[in-house]
Amino acid sequence: MSKIHMLALYKVKPDKVDEVRLAVNEFVEAVKENEPGALFYEAYQGKGDLSFFHLMTFEDGVAEELHRQTPHMATFVQKLYPNCEEEPGFVELELVRSNVR
C-alpha cells in the first residue's frame, strides 16, 4: 500500500470568495468526520487573492476513490464549480521528504 498525495487548485470569481470559503469549511469538516482513509486534508487560500489550494494525503487508492464517491464530495462540487473562473486542476504529487511523523 502506498499513500497518495494530491494537490487541487482553483481560482474563484471575485464576488464568490465568502461563499466558497463556507463550502470549503463544510467540506473539510465532512472529510474529517467521514473519511478515516483521508490521512491529511488542508485547504488554503492565497493571501489576498482568489486562488485556493487543497493538499491531501490518502491511505491508498481505495481511500482516494471513496473520497471521490462520497455525498459530501458531490455537494461540494455542486457548490464550488459554478463559482470558479475555470474548473479546478488536480496534480498527483510524489513525496520527496516530510517532517510529519
C-alpha positions in Angstrom: 0.0 0.0 0.0 1.4 3.4 -0.9 -0.1 6.7 0.1 -1.5 9.0 -2.5 -0.7 12.7 -2.2 -2.7 15.2 -4.2 -3.0 19.0 -4.9 -6.2 20.6 -6.1 -6.0 24.2 -7.2 -8.6 26.7 -8.5 -9.5 30.3 -8.7 -12.9 31.7 -7.7 -14.9 34.6 -9.1 -14.2 37.8 -7.0 -17.8 38.0 -5.7 -17.8 34.3 -4.6 -14.9 34.1 -2.1 -17.1 34.1 1.0 -19.5 31.5 -0.4 -16.6 29.3 -1.4 -14.8 29.6 1.9 -18.0 28.5 3.7 -18.4 25.5 1.3 -14.7 24.6 1.8 -15.1 24.6 5.6 -18.2 22.4 5.4 -16.5 20.0 3.0 -13.2 19.6 5.0 -15.3 19.0 8.2 -17.2 16.3 6.4 -13.9 14.7 5.2 -12.6 14.8 8.8 -15.8 13.2 10.2 -16.4 10.6 7.5 -13.1 9.6 5.8 -10.6 7.8 8.0 -8.5 7.0 4.9 -8.0 10.7 4.3 -4.9 11.0 6.5 -4.3 14.6 5.8 -6.5 17.3 4.2 -5.9 21.0 4.4 -7.3 23.8 2.3 -5.6 27.2 1.8 -6.5 30.5 0.1 -3.7 32.5 -1.4 -3.2 35.5 0.9 -5.1 38.4 -0.6 -6.1 36.7 -3.8 -8.8 34.4 -5.4 -6.7 31.2 -5.5 -7.4 28.1 -3.4 -5.2 25.1 -2.8 -6.1 21.8 -1.2 -3.4 19.4 0.0 -4.4 15.9 0.7 -2.9 12.5 1.6 -4.9 9.3 1.3 -4.0 6.0 2.8 -4.3 4.3 -0.6 -6.2 4.2 -3.9 -9.2 2.8 -2.2 -9.4 5.7 0.2 -8.9 8.2 -2.7 -11.7 6.6 -4.7 -14.0 6.5 -1.7 -13.3 10.3 -1.3 -14.4 10.9 -4.8 -17.6 9.0 -4.4 -18.9 10.5 -1.1 -22.1 12.5 -0.9 -20.2 15.4 0.6 -17.9 15.5 -2.4 -20.9 15.7 -4.8 -22.4 18.5 -2.7 -19.0 20.4 -2.7 -18.6 20.1 -6.4 -22.2 21.5 -6.9 -21.3 24.4 -4.7 -17.8 25.0 -5.9 -17.7 24.6 -9.7 -20.2 27.3 -10.7 -18.2 29.8 -8.6 -14.8 29.1 -10.2 -13.2 31.0 -13.0 -12.4 27.6 -14.6 -12.6 24.0 -13.4 -10.2 23.0 -10.6 -7.0 21.3 -11.6 -5.5 18.3 -9.8 -1.9 17.1 -9.5 -0.8 13.8 -8.1 2.3 14.5 -6.0 5.3 12.4 -5.3 6.6 12.9 -1.7 10.3 13.7 -1.6 10.6 14.3 2.1 8.4 15.3 5.1 8.8 16.1 8.7 5.4 14.6 9.5 5.8 11.6 11.9 
